[in-house]
Each structure stands twice: as C-alpha cells, then as structure tokens.
Amino acid sequence: MADIFTTDHLPGRTILYNHREYLFFSGTSYLGIPQNKEFQQLLIAALSRYGTMFGSSRNGNLRLSIYEEAEQQLAAFTGAEAALTLSSGMMAGQVVANYLRAQQYSFLYGPCTHPALWHEPAVEVPTVSFADWTNQLPDLLTITGHAVIAVNSIDAVRSEAYPFAWVNNLPTDQPITLVIDDSHGLGVLGDAGSGIWRQIKRPPNVRLIVTASLAKAMGLPGGVVFSDAETIAAIRHTAFFGACSPISPAYLDAFVRADELYMQARGRLQQNIALAEGLLLPTGLFRQAPGYPVLYTERDELYPFLLENGIFIYSFAYPTPADKANTRIVISAFHEPEDIDRLAHCIHELR
C-alpha cells in the first residue's frame, strides 16, 4: 500500500509535502473548478447572499428558488426531463435505491456497481467482465415483475468505457428501471460533457434514472438525480428525501452563473487529454477510455518511481482497503502542457 500523504492545502497543479513540491496527477477534479479563481469569486459573492448552508428540509414551508433554478439548468444540460439535487453523490444514489426498494422491485447489478446504488448494505456484484455480464442479461431477466438494473456509466478505476447498445435490446414485455451512476462521466464525457443521458437508447418500457456526484468534474459538494418529471416528483416526496439536508445553496448559485467557466475548463481539459494521449499511450503502459482524463496502468511500480521524481499520482486500494491497489494518472484542466511533458519524460525514463 502507498504511503499516506497529509497536507494542509487544496491540491492543484502541485502539492507541498515535507518542504518539497510535487506535480499532482490524482484526485477527481477533472475540470479544476475547485481551484478556479473565477469560480471562487462567484462562490464568495453567493456566500454573502445565502450563507454557508440552508438548514431546512427541501420539503419545508420555506423554500429557496435557487434549487429549482439549478435543477432546471442541470436537467437541460444533460437532456433529462427533470433533476433533483442532494448533499452528495452517495445520497443521490441512496435516495433512488430506497425509493425503488420500497416498491419491492427485483434488483440486478452490473460489475463494479458503485455502493451508492446498493439497495441493502451488502450486495454481491458480478465479478465477470461487463461484456460477459450483458451477454448473461437475457437469462438474468427471467425474474417476474418490475426489474431494476443498476450499473456504472464507466469503470473509472480502470478507465474502461462501458457500451450501452444492449439497453435497446432489453425485453419489452416487462417493466424495467435502468439506474446508471454517471459520477465520473458527468461534466467530461458525452455531448459537451453532458454525460450518459443522451447516449442511452431504450424501449418505451424501460425507465431511465441517472445519478451522479457533483463533487468530481462539476466541483460542487453535492449529488444529483435525473429522470422523468413524474419519477423525480415521486422521489422528492419520499420521507428519505424530506429528511436529507440539501446541498449548500451558495454553490448552486455559483454554478448557474458559471456556464462560460465550465466551457473554458472543458476546452483546456480536452487539450490536456489529447497531449497526454499522444505522449503516454504509445508507451503501451496505459489503458484509457476514449476522451476520459484517467490513464490506468498495471505497472504499480510507476507510483514510487514518479514520487521519487517529484510527481504524485493516484495509487491506493479502492473501494475497500482489502482491494488491490490500483495505479492511474489523472489529467485535469488545471495542468499546464509542461506538466504533462515532464510526466511523459519521467515515464519514458522508466521504460
């Protein structure tokens, strides 16, 4: 297991540890929004209006209009009919799981499905490949009644894109709810970063629900659920949602004013990804989902080698300490071309 670093400042292009500066290629701040000075100024202005937190249920008798405004903007961005924000991506997944569990539906999970979508504390997810699992789906869907299929949009750990053409071939003689965790795709993948929603073609009997953390590419401390308006209204009126603390309204106020900042950040990220792909993929050491800012490697010795050379990358066991450590390089919009050049130079030295 990699050594644990502790620091007292937000990582950006670099981190400072034991009086030494390291280039930082880890984390999930793909668009660099938390480090973006202009976004910080929007947030400072919003804090003067909304304070640090709205201490109330979203279903209370006093409501802040910024929630509905931001949710409409998020829904329009992804192409969904409606959206609902929560205090984290985990809460977004759990409000959906609790809603569907209450309907007594049968659950099927894809490989590596994030625990946010689990409908009970311990769920056994398949250990086969995603392709093999989709081939098995016709046999798995022999269950009667309403079926829930819960999957991730992408294997973010190993940077593997999941295909979804199989959705359009699902049985049409039973109701199905497809729940997709798009935490790592929203903001960076899909049309202009709009995520997975527009990419899913499905029969009329398949209801789509997409959940996501907003704390990754979007840089907001919260989560979101996308679906049709009827489903979102039903989830909103559950006791689970009513008891949840909401996302801080100041962050949503900054979000609705930051369209141009997000667009600029996506442009910088795409340039950085293209540069990293051109320099690193030819080494044969990495696997990467097209256009995704994560490059995964089986060569775990890359971590200590780069650390010795002043570069900090992602390398730890996930999602539990018992899992194998995984090593990957994360590209962000805040990186400069010379950062990626230096990274590539060190990796070529290792080879």
LOVOSE-42376 format. One record per residue (C-alpha): residue number from 1; residue in one letter; chain; y, x, z. Coordinates in steps of 0.02 Angstrom, whole numbers. Each point is the difference from the previous one (the first is absolute). Example, Ala and Ser with C-alpha at 12.3 -4.5 7.8 and 13.67 -1.06 7.14 Angstrom:
! LOVOSE-42376
{n = 1, res = A, chain = A, yy = -225, xx = 615, zz = 390}
{n = 2, res = S, chain = A, yy = 172, xx = 69, zz = -33}
This chain:
! LOVOSE-42376
{n = 1, res = M, chain = A, yy = 0, xx = 0, zz = 0}
{n = 2, res = A, chain = A, yy = 175, xx = 63, zz = -43}
{n = 3, res = D, chain = A, yy = 116, xx = 53, zz = 140}
{n = 4, res = I, chain = A, yy = 123, xx = -132, zz = 60}
{n = 5, res = F, chain = A, yy = 184, xx = 37, zz = -33}
{n = 6, res = T, chain = A, yy = 131, xx = -83, zz = 109}
{n = 7, res = T, chain = A, yy = 181, xx = -5, zz = -56}
{n = 8, res = D, chain = A, yy = 161, xx = -82, zz = 60}
{n = 9, res = H, chain = A, yy = 75, xx = -50, zz = -168}
{n = 10, res = L, chain = A, yy = -42, xx = -107, zz = -150}
{n = 11, res = P, chain = A, yy = -94, xx = 99, zz = -133}
{n = 12, res = G, chain = A, yy = 85, xx = 14, zz = -168}
{n = 13, res = R, chain = A, yy = -19, xx = 136, zz = -129}
{n = 14, res = T, chain = A, yy = -32, xx = 116, zz = 147}
{n = 15, res = I, chain = A, yy = -50, xx = -1, zz = 183}
{n = 16, res = L, chain = A, yy = 44, xx = 128, zz = 132}
{n = 17, res = Y, chain = A, yy = -141, xx = 55, zz = 116}
{n = 18, res = N, chain = A, yy = 2, xx = 148, zz = 120}
{n = 19, res = H, chain = A, yy = 160, xx = 63, zz = -82}
{n = 20, res = R, chain = A, yy = -82, xx = 4, zz = -172}
{n = 21, res = E, chain = A, yy = 44, xx = -114, zz = -146}
{n = 22, res = Y, chain = A, yy = -141, xx = -79, zz = -100}
{n = 23, res = L, chain = A, yy = 8, xx = -98, zz = -162}
{n = 24, res = F, chain = A, yy = -68, xx = -174, zz = 38}
{n = 25, res = F, chain = A, yy = -123, xx = -84, zz = -119}
{n = 26, res = S, chain = A, yy = -74, xx = -132, zz = 114}
{n = 27, res = G, chain = A, yy = 37, xx = -173, zz = 69}
{n = 28, res = T, chain = A, yy = 25, xx = -160, zz = -99}
{n = 29, res = S, chain = A, yy = 188, xx = 1, zz = -30}
{n = 30, res = Y, chain = A, yy = -28, xx = -5, zz = -187}
{n = 31, res = L, chain = A, yy = 177, xx = -53, zz = -47}
{n = 32, res = G, chain = A, yy = 84, xx = 99, zz = 139}
{n = 33, res = I, chain = A, yy = 94, xx = -154, zz = 60}
{n = 34, res = P, chain = A, yy = 0, xx = 47, zz = 187}
{n = 35, res = Q, chain = A, yy = 77, xx = 169, zz = -48}
{n = 36, res = N, chain = A, yy = 124, xx = -76, zz = -123}
{n = 37, res = K, chain = A, yy = 178, xx = 22, zz = 67}
{n = 38, res = E, chain = A, yy = 70, xx = -146, zz = -98}
{n = 39, res = F, chain = A, yy = -135, xx = -116, zz = 66}
{n = 40, res = Q, chain = A, yy = 37, xx = 61, zz = 176}
{n = 41, res = Q, chain = A, yy = 182, xx = -49, zz = -24}
{n = 42, res = L, chain = A, yy = -53, xx = -175, zz = -55}
{n = 43, res = L, chain = A, yy = -107, xx = -12, zz = 156}
{n = 44, res = I, chain = A, yy = 140, xx = 60, zz = 114}
{n = 45, res = A, chain = A, yy = 113, xx = -137, zz = -68}
{n = 46, res = A, chain = A, yy = -139, xx = -129, zz = 21}
{n = 47, res = L, chain = A, yy = -31, xx = 53, zz = 180}
{n = 48, res = S, chain = A, yy = 180, xx = -42, zz = 44}
{n = 49, res = R, chain = A, yy = -32, xx = -177, zz = -61}
{n = 50, res = Y, chain = A, yy = -178, xx = -34, zz = 57}
{n = 51, res = G, chain = A, yy = -31, xx = 125, zz = 141}
{n = 52, res = T, chain = A, yy = -166, xx = 87, zz = 19}
{n = 53, res = M, chain = A, yy = -115, xx = -152, zz = 10}
{n = 54, res = F, chain = A, yy = -7, xx = -190, zz = -10}
{n = 55, res = G, chain = A, yy = -89, xx = -50, zz = 160}
{n = 56, res = S, chain = A, yy = -65, xx = -169, zz = -53}
{n = 57, res = S, chain = A, yy = -140, xx = -87, zz = -91}
{n = 58, res = R, chain = A, yy = 33, xx = -26, zz = -185}
{n = 59, res = N, chain = A, yy = -46, xx = -182, zz = 30}
{n = 60, res = G, chain = A, yy = 130, xx = -23, zz = 137}
{n = 61, res = N, chain = A, yy = 148, xx = -119, zz = -8}
{n = 62, res = L, chain = A, yy = 121, xx = 141, zz = -43}
{n = 63, res = R, chain = A, yy = -41, xx = 93, zz = -160}
{n = 64, res = L, chain = A, yy = 80, xx = 144, zz = -94}
{n = 65, res = S, chain = A, yy = 25, xx = -29, zz = -185}
{n = 66, res = I, chain = A, yy = -31, xx = 183, zz = -43}
{n = 67, res = Y, chain = A, yy = -188, xx = -27, zz = 20}
{n = 68, res = E, chain = A, yy = -10, xx = -132, zz = -136}
{n = 69, res = E, chain = A, yy = 120, xx = 99, zz = -110}
{n = 70, res = A, chain = A, yy = -105, xx = 158, zz = 12}
{n = 71, res = E, chain = A, yy = -163, xx = -94, zz = -22}
{n = 72, res = Q, chain = A, yy = 65, xx = -83, zz = -159}
{n = 73, res = Q, chain = A, yy = 51, xx = 170, zz = -66}
{n = 74, res = L, chain = A, yy = -169, xx = 77, zz = 42}
{n = 75, res = A, chain = A, yy = -92, xx = -145, zz = -84}
{n = 76, res = A, chain = A, yy = 107, xx = 14, zz = -157}
{n = 77, res = F, chain = A, yy = -30, xx = 189, zz = -3}
{n = 78, res = T, chain = A, yy = -189, xx = -18, zz = 0}
{n = 79, res = G, chain = A, yy = -14, xx = -159, zz = -104}
{n = 80, res = A, chain = A, yy = -75, xx = -103, zz = 142}
{n = 81, res = E, chain = A, yy = 58, xx = -177, zz = 35}
{n = 82, res = A, chain = A, yy = 41, xx = 32, zz = 183}
{n = 83, res = A, chain = A, yy = 0, xx = 136, zz = 134}
{n = 84, res = L, chain = A, yy = -4, xx = 11, zz = 189}
{n = 85, res = T, chain = A, yy = 52, xx = 153, zz = 101}
{n = 86, res = L, chain = A, yy = -74, xx = 60, zz = 164}
{n = 87, res = S, chain = A, yy = 24, xx = 146, zz = 119}
{n = 88, res = S, chain = A, yy = -131, xx = 114, zz = -82}
{n = 89, res = G, chain = A, yy = -128, xx = 11, zz = -138}
{n = 90, res = M, chain = A, yy = -137, xx = -20, zz = 129}
{n = 91, res = M, chain = A, yy = 78, xx = -163, zz = 59}
{n = 92, res = A, chain = A, yy = 18, xx = -59, zz = -180}
{n = 93, res = G, chain = A, yy = -186, xx = 26, zz = -26}
{n = 94, res = Q, chain = A, yy = -48, xx = -78, zz = 165}
{n = 95, res = V, chain = A, yy = 105, xx = -157, zz = -22}
{n = 96, res = V, chain = A, yy = -94, xx = -29, zz = -163}
{n = 97, res = A, chain = A, yy = -171, xx = 42, zz = 76}
{n = 98, res = N, chain = A, yy = 31, xx = -118, zz = 147}
{n = 99, res = Y, chain = A, yy = 59, xx = -139, zz = -115}
{n = 100, res = L, chain = A, yy = -155, xx = 13, zz = -111}
{n = 101, res = R, chain = A, yy = -120, xx = 21, zz = 147}
{n = 102, res = A, chain = A, yy = 65, xx = -164, zz = 72}
{n = 103, res = Q, chain = A, yy = -56, xx = -86, zz = -160}
{n = 104, res = Q, chain = A, yy = -178, xx = 64, zz = 33}
{n = 105, res = Y, chain = A, yy = -11, xx = 83, zz = -170}
{n = 106, res = S, chain = A, yy = -131, xx = 133, zz = -41}
{n = 107, res = F, chain = A, yy = 67, xx = 178, zz = -17}
{n = 108, res = L, chain = A, yy = -52, xx = 137, zz = -121}
{n = 109, res = Y, chain = A, yy = 76, xx = 173, zz = 13}
{n = 110, res = G, chain = A, yy = 19, xx = 135, zz = -131}
{n = 111, res = P, chain = A, yy = -30, xx = 185, zz = 35}
{n = 112, res = C, chain = A, yy = 127, xx = 80, zz = 119}
{n = 113, res = T, chain = A, yy = 91, xx = -165, zz = 29}
{n = 114, res = H, chain = A, yy = 140, xx = 36, zz = 124}
{n = 115, res = P, chain = A, yy = -29, xx = -64, zz = 179}
{n = 116, res = A, chain = A, yy = 161, xx = -101, zz = -17}
{n = 117, res = L, chain = A, yy = -102, xx = -127, zz = -100}
{n = 118, res = W, chain = A, yy = -149, xx = -8, zz = 116}
{n = 119, res = H, chain = A, yy = -30, xx = -175, zz = 70}
{n = 120, res = E, chain = A, yy = -89, xx = 69, zz = 155}
{n = 121, res = P, chain = A, yy = 10, xx = 164, zz = 97}
{n = 122, res = A, chain = A, yy = -154, xx = 81, zz = -78}
{n = 123, res = V, chain = A, yy = -34, xx = -28, zz = -185}
{n = 124, res = E, chain = A, yy = -129, xx = 93, zz = -102}
{n = 125, res = V, chain = A, yy = 79, xx = 44, zz = -166}
{n = 126, res = P, chain = A, yy = -109, xx = 55, zz = -147}
{n = 127, res = T, chain = A, yy = -32, xx = 185, zz = -21}
{n = 128, res = V, chain = A, yy = -36, xx = -9, zz = -186}
{n = 129, res = S, chain = A, yy = 128, xx = 44, zz = -133}
{n = 130, res = F, chain = A, yy = 128, xx = -131, zz = -50}
{n = 131, res = A, chain = A, yy = -81, xx = -14, zz = -173}
{n = 132, res = D, chain = A, yy = -173, xx = -29, zz = 74}
{n = 133, res = W, chain = A, yy = 71, xx = -128, zz = 121}
{n = 134, res = T, chain = A, yy = 83, xx = -101, zz = -139}
{n = 135, res = N, chain = A, yy = -166, xx = 0, zz = -93}
{n = 136, res = Q, chain = A, yy = -83, xx = -73, zz = 154}
{n = 137, res = L, chain = A, yy = 131, xx = -137, zz = 23}
{n = 138, res = P, chain = A, yy = -92, xx = -136, zz = -101}
{n = 139, res = D, chain = A, yy = -148, xx = 15, zz = 120}
{n = 140, res = L, chain = A, yy = 113, xx = 6, zz = 153}
{n = 141, res = L, chain = A, yy = 92, xx = -157, zz = -52}
{n = 142, res = T, chain = A, yy = -155, xx = -110, zz = 15}
{n = 143, res = I, chain = A, yy = 72, xx = -57, zz = 167}
{n = 144, res = T, chain = A, yy = 49, xx = -183, zz = 7}
{n = 145, res = G, chain = A, yy = 174, xx = -63, zz = 35}
{n = 146, res = H, chain = A, yy = 165, xx = 92, zz = -6}
{n = 147, res = A, chain = A, yy = -17, xx = 190, zz = -18}
{n = 148, res = V, chain = A, yy = 129, xx = 131, zz = 50}
{n = 149, res = I, chain = A, yy = -6, xx = 167, zz = -91}
{n = 150, res = A, chain = A, yy = 102, xx = 134, zz = 89}
{n = 151, res = V, chain = A, yy = 37, xx = 167, zz = -84}
{n = 152, res = N, chain = A, yy = 129, xx = 139, zz = -13}
{n = 153, res = S, chain = A, yy = 101, xx = 21, zz = -159}
{n = 154, res = I, chain = A, yy = -34, xx = 187, zz = -4}
{n = 155, res = D, chain = A, yy = -99, xx = 131, zz = 94}
{n = 156, res = A, chain = A, yy = 153, xx = 89, zz = 69}
{n = 157, res = V, chain = A, yy = -102, xx = 130, zz = 92}
{n = 158, res = R, chain = A, yy = -91, xx = 66, zz = -153}
{n = 159, res = S, chain = A, yy = 132, xx = -53, zz = -126}
{n = 160, res = E, chain = A, yy = -116, xx = -112, zz = -99}
{n = 161, res = A, chain = A, yy = 66, xx = -149, zz = -98}
{n = 162, res = Y, chain = A, yy = -102, xx = -159, zz = 16}
{n = 163, res = P, chain = A, yy = -24, xx = -106, zz = -157}
{n = 164, res = F, chain = A, yy = 21, xx = -189, zz = 18}
{n = 165, res = A, chain = A, yy = -63, xx = -69, zz = -167}
{n = 166, res = W, chain = A, yy = -150, xx = -71, zz = 95}
{n = 167, res = V, chain = A, yy = 113, xx = -128, zz = 84}
{n = 168, res = N, chain = A, yy = 15, xx = -101, zz = -161}
{n = 169, res = N, chain = A, yy = -190, xx = -10, zz = -7}
{n = 170, res = L, chain = A, yy = -23, xx = -73, zz = 174}
{n = 171, res = P, chain = A, yy = -98, xx = -164, zz = 12}
{n = 172, res = T, chain = A, yy = 103, xx = -153, zz = -40}
{n = 173, res = D, chain = A, yy = -109, xx = -126, zz = 94}
{n = 174, res = Q, chain = A, yy = 55, xx = 44, zz = 178}
{n = 175, res = P, chain = A, yy = 167, xx = 29, zz = 87}
{n = 176, res = I, chain = A, yy = 39, xx = 185, zz = 26}
{n = 177, res = T, chain = A, yy = 143, xx = 86, zz = 89}
{n = 178, res = L, chain = A, yy = 31, xx = 179, zz = -55}
{n = 179, res = V, chain = A, yy = 95, xx = 102, zz = 130}
{n = 180, res = I, chain = A, yy = 66, xx = 170, zz = -56}
{n = 181, res = D, chain = A, yy = 81, xx = 130, zz = 114}
{n = 182, res = D, chain = A, yy = 133, xx = 82, zz = -111}
{n = 183, res = S, chain = A, yy = 80, xx = 108, zz = 135}
{n = 184, res = H, chain = A, yy = -11, xx = 160, zz = -103}
{n = 185, res = G, chain = A, yy = 41, xx = -78, zz = -168}
{n = 186, res = L, chain = A, yy = 153, xx = -105, zz = 39}
{n = 187, res = G, chain = A, yy = 156, xx = 96, zz = -50}
{n = 188, res = V, chain = A, yy = -86, xx = 131, zz = -107}
{n = 189, res = L, chain = A, yy = -134, xx = -79, zz = -112}
{n = 190, res = G, chain = A, yy = 7, xx = -146, zz = -120}
{n = 191, res = D, chain = A, yy = 147, xx = -58, zz = -105}
{n = 192, res = A, chain = A, yy = 154, xx = 91, zz = 71}
{n = 193, res = G, chain = A, yy = -94, xx = 27, zz = 163}
{n = 194, res = S, chain = A, yy = -34, xx = -186, zz = 26}
{n = 195, res = G, chain = A, yy = -178, xx = 31, zz = 54}
{n = 196, res = I, chain = A, yy = -164, xx = -88, zz = -38}
{n = 197, res = W, chain = A, yy = 52, xx = -184, zz = -13}
{n = 198, res = R, chain = A, yy = 42, xx = -7, zz = -186}
{n = 199, res = Q, chain = A, yy = -156, xx = 100, zz = -44}
{n = 200, res = I, chain = A, yy = -123, xx = -131, zz = 66}
{n = 201, res = K, chain = A, yy = -64, xx = -124, zz = -129}
{n = 202, res = R, chain = A, yy = -105, xx = -134, zz = 83}
{n = 203, res = P, chain = A, yy = -83, xx = -170, zz = -31}
{n = 204, res = P, chain = A, yy = 88, xx = -155, zz = 68}
{n = 205, res = N, chain = A, yy = -123, xx = -15, zz = 145}
{n = 206, res = V, chain = A, yy = 48, xx = 172, zz = 68}
{n = 207, res = R, chain = A, yy = 146, xx = 3, zz = 121}
{n = 208, res = L, chain = A, yy = 87, xx = 169, zz = 16}
{n = 209, res = I, chain = A, yy = 74, xx = 68, zz = 161}
{n = 210, res = V, chain = A, yy = 74, xx = 175, zz = 3}
{n = 211, res = T, chain = A, yy = 46, xx = 89, zz = 161}
{n = 212, res = A, chain = A, yy = 93, xx = 164, zz = 18}
{n = 213, res = S, chain = A, yy = 82, xx = 117, zz = 121}
{n = 214, res = L, chain = A, yy = 185, xx = 24, zz = -35}
{n = 215, res = A, chain = A, yy = 1, xx = 162, zz = 99}
{n = 216, res = K, chain = A, yy = -64, xx = 108, zz = -143}
{n = 217, res = A, chain = A, yy = 92, xx = 2, zz = -167}
{n = 218, res = M, chain = A, yy = 123, xx = -135, zz = 54}
{n = 219, res = G, chain = A, yy = 52, xx = 96, zz = 157}
{n = 220, res = L, chain = A, yy = 14, xx = -155, zz = 111}
{n = 221, res = P, chain = A, yy = -85, xx = -26, zz = 170}
{n = 222, res = G, chain = A, yy = -93, xx = -158, zz = -45}
{n = 223, res = G, chain = A, yy = -129, xx = -86, zz = -108}
{n = 224, res = V, chain = A, yy = -5, xx = -141, zz = -127}
{n = 225, res = V, chain = A, yy = -117, xx = -135, zz = -67}
{n = 226, res = F, chain = A, yy = 12, xx = -66, zz = -179}
{n = 227, res = S, chain = A, yy = -80, xx = -159, zz = -66}
{n = 228, res = D, chain = A, yy = 39, xx = -173, zz = -66}
{n = 229, res = A, chain = A, yy = 130, xx = -100, zz = 95}
{n = 230, res = E, chain = A, yy = -126, xx = -121, zz = 76}
{n = 231, res = T, chain = A, yy = -107, xx = 141, zz = 73}
{n = 232, res = I, chain = A, yy = 152, xx = 93, zz = 68}
{n = 233, res = A, chain = A, yy = 64, xx = -160, zz = 83}
{n = 234, res = A, chain = A, yy = -172, xx = -29, zz = 80}
{n = 235, res = I, chain = A, yy = -6, xx = 179, zz = 67}
{n = 236, res = R, chain = A, yy = 177, xx = -13, zz = 66}
{n = 237, res = H, chain = A, yy = -44, xx = -153, zz = 103}
{n = 238, res = T, chain = A, yy = -150, xx = 81, zz = 87}
{n = 239, res = A, chain = A, yy = 12, xx = 39, zz = 185}
{n = 240, res = F, chain = A, yy = -38, xx = 182, zz = -41}
{n = 241, res = F, chain = A, yy = 155, xx = 19, zz = -109}
{n = 242, res = G, chain = A, yy = 108, xx = -101, zz = 118}
{n = 243, res = A, chain = A, yy = -45, xx = 119, zz = 142}
{n = 244, res = C, chain = A, yy = 36, xx = 158, zz = -101}
{n = 245, res = S, chain = A, yy = 160, xx = 98, zz = 25}
{n = 246, res = P, chain = A, yy = 89, xx = 16, zz = -169}
{n = 247, res = I, chain = A, yy = 53, xx = 155, zz = -94}
{n = 248, res = S, chain = A, yy = 173, xx = 61, zz = 50}
{n = 249, res = P, chain = A, yy = 128, xx = -99, zz = -103}
{n = 250, res = A, chain = A, yy = 112, xx = 152, zz = -23}
{n = 251, res = Y, chain = A, yy = -132, xx = 84, zz = -108}
{n = 252, res = L, chain = A, yy = -16, xx = -154, zz = -110}
{n = 253, res = D, chain = A, yy = 189, xx = -7, zz = -20}
{n = 254, res = A, chain = A, yy = -1, xx = 181, zz = -58}
{n = 255, res = F, chain = A, yy = -147, xx = -37, zz = -116}
{n = 256, res = V, chain = A, yy = 85, xx = -143, zz = -93}
{n = 257, res = R, chain = A, yy = 150, xx = 114, zz = -35}
{n = 258, res = A, chain = A, yy = -102, xx = 150, zz = -58}
{n = 259, res = D, chain = A, yy = -66, xx = -48, zz = -173}
{n = 260, res = E, chain = A, yy = 88, xx = 146, zz = -83}
{n = 261, res = L, chain = A, yy = -62, xx = 123, zz = 131}
{n = 262, res = Y, chain = A, yy = -180, xx = -54, zz = -23}
{n = 263, res = M, chain = A, yy = 15, xx = 13, zz = -189}
{n = 264, res = Q, chain = A, yy = 73, xx = 175, zz = 12}
{n = 265, res = A, chain = A, yy = -136, xx = 54, zz = 122}
{n = 266, res = R, chain = A, yy = -138, xx = -64, zz = -114}
{n = 267, res = G, chain = A, yy = 76, xx = 98, zz = -144}
{n = 268, res = R, chain = A, yy = 1, xx = 161, zz = 103}
{n = 269, res = L, chain = A, yy = -177, xx = -32, zz = 61}
{n = 270, res = Q, chain = A, yy = -66, xx = -26, zz = -176}
{n = 271, res = Q, chain = A, yy = 79, xx = 165, zz = -54}
{n = 272, res = N, chain = A, yy = -77, xx = 90, zz = 149}
{n = 273, res = I, chain = A, yy = -171, xx = -77, zz = -31}
{n = 274, res = A, chain = A, yy = 5, xx = 53, zz = -183}
{n = 275, res = L, chain = A, yy = 45, xx = 178, zz = 51}
{n = 276, res = A, chain = A, yy = -139, xx = 7, zz = 130}
{n = 277, res = E, chain = A, yy = -127, xx = -72, zz = -122}
{n = 278, res = G, chain = A, yy = 45, xx = 130, zz = -130}
{n = 279, res = L, chain = A, yy = -12, xx = 146, zz = 122}
{n = 280, res = L, chain = A, yy = -144, xx = -53, zz = 114}
{n = 281, res = L, chain = A, yy = -123, xx = -107, zz = -96}
{n = 282, res = P, chain = A, yy = -47, xx = 140, zz = -123}
{n = 283, res = T, chain = A, yy = -68, xx = 100, zz = 149}
{n = 284, res = G, chain = A, yy = -145, xx = -122, zz = 11}
{n = 285, res = L, chain = A, yy = 19, xx = -9, zz = 190}
{n = 286, res = F, chain = A, yy = 75, xx = -174, zz = 12}
{n = 287, res = R, chain = A, yy = -36, xx = -182, zz = -33}
{n = 288, res = Q, chain = A, yy = 143, xx = -121, zz = -28}
{n = 289, res = A, chain = A, yy = 22, xx = -183, zz = -45}
{n = 290, res = P, chain = A, yy = 118, xx = -4, zz = -151}
{n = 291, res = G, chain = A, yy = 182, xx = -6, zz = 56}
{n = 292, res = Y, chain = A, yy = -46, xx = 5, zz = 184}
{n = 293, res = P, chain = A, yy = 91, xx = 130, zz = 108}
{n = 294, res = V, chain = A, yy = -158, xx = 61, zz = 88}
{n = 295, res = L, chain = A, yy = -115, xx = 140, zz = -60}
{n = 296, res = Y, chain = A, yy = -166, xx = 8, zz = 92}
{n = 297, res = T, chain = A, yy = -111, xx = 153, zz = 12}
{n = 298, res = E, chain = A, yy = -173, xx = 37, zz = 70}
{n = 299, res = R, chain = A, yy = 60, xx = 178, zz = 36}
{n = 300, res = D, chain = A, yy = 46, xx = -20, zz = 184}
{n = 301, res = E, chain = A, yy = 36, xx = 186, zz = 13}
{n = 302, res = L, chain = A, yy = 159, xx = -36, zz = -98}
{n = 303, res = Y, chain = A, yy = 83, xx = -63, zz = 161}
{n = 304, res = P, chain = A, yy = -7, xx = 162, zz = 103}
{n = 305, res = F, chain = A, yy = 38, xx = 106, zz = -152}
{n = 306, res = L, chain = A, yy = 158, xx = -97, zz = -42}
{n = 307, res = L, chain = A, yy = 50, xx = -9, zz = 183}
{n = 308, res = E, chain = A, yy = -6, xx = 189, zz = 9}
{n = 309, res = N, chain = A, yy = 116, xx = 1, zz = -151}
{n = 310, res = G, chain = A, yy = 126, xx = -119, zz = 79}
{n = 311, res = I, chain = A, yy = -58, xx = -163, zz = -79}
{n = 312, res = F, chain = A, yy = -60, xx = -148, zz = 105}
{n = 313, res = I, chain = A, yy = -115, xx = -126, zz = -85}
{n = 314, res = Y, chain = A, yy = -102, xx = -151, zz = 56}
{n = 315, res = S, chain = A, yy = -167, xx = 46, zz = 81}
{n = 316, res = F, chain = A, yy = -77, xx = -105, zz = 139}
{n = 317, res = A, chain = A, yy = -141, xx = -123, zz = 32}
{n = 318, res = Y, chain = A, yy = 39, xx = -180, zz = -51}
{n = 319, res = P, chain = A, yy = -14, xx = -143, zz = 44}
{n = 320, res = T, chain = A, yy = -93, xx = 57, zz = 158}
{n = 321, res = P, chain = A, yy = -18, xx = 172, zz = 81}
{n = 322, res = A, chain = A, yy = -186, xx = -10, zz = -41}
{n = 323, res = D, chain = A, yy = 34, xx = -4, zz = -186}
{n = 324, res = K, chain = A, yy = 1, xx = 154, zz = -109}
{n = 325, res = A, chain = A, yy = 167, xx = 86, zz = -13}
{n = 326, res = N, chain = A, yy = 78, xx = -27, zz = -170}
{n = 327, res = T, chain = A, yy = 122, xx = 115, zz = -84}
{n = 328, res = R, chain = A, yy = 135, xx = -60, zz = -118}
{n = 329, res = I, chain = A, yy = 172, xx = 42, zz = -65}
{n = 330, res = V, chain = A, yy = 134, xx = -135, zz = 8}
{n = 331, res = I, chain = A, yy = 146, xx = 6, zz = -120}
{n = 332, res = S, chain = A, yy = 164, xx = -85, zz = 47}
{n = 333, res = A, chain = A, yy = 165, xx = -43, zz = -80}
{n = 334, res = F, chain = A, yy = 86, xx = 119, zz = 121}
{n = 335, res = H, chain = A, yy = -88, xx = 154, zz = -70}
{n = 336, res = E, chain = A, yy = 94, xx = 120, zz = -112}
{n = 337, res = P, chain = A, yy = -82, xx = 76, zz = -156}
{n = 338, res = E, chain = A, yy = 1, xx = 171, zz = 82}
{n = 339, res = D, chain = A, yy = -102, xx = -70, zz = 146}
{n = 340, res = I, chain = A, yy = -137, xx = -55, zz = -120}
{n = 341, res = D, chain = A, yy = 11, xx = 165, zz = -95}
{n = 342, res = R, chain = A, yy = -26, xx = 96, zz = 163}
{n = 343, res = L, chain = A, yy = -147, xx = -112, zz = 47}
{n = 344, res = A, chain = A, yy = -81, xx = 27, zz = -170}
{n = 345, res = H, chain = A, yy = 26, xx = 188, zz = 10}
{n = 346, res = C, chain = A, yy = -92, xx = 7, zz = 168}
{n = 347, res = I, chain = A, yy = -144, xx = -106, zz = -63}
{n = 348, res = H, chain = A, yy = -21, xx = 109, zz = -153}
{n = 349, res = E, chain = A, yy = -7, xx = 150, zz = 117}
{n = 350, res = L, chain = A, yy = -143, xx = -83, zz = 96}
{n = 351, res = R, chain = A, yy = -97, xx = -28, zz = -161}
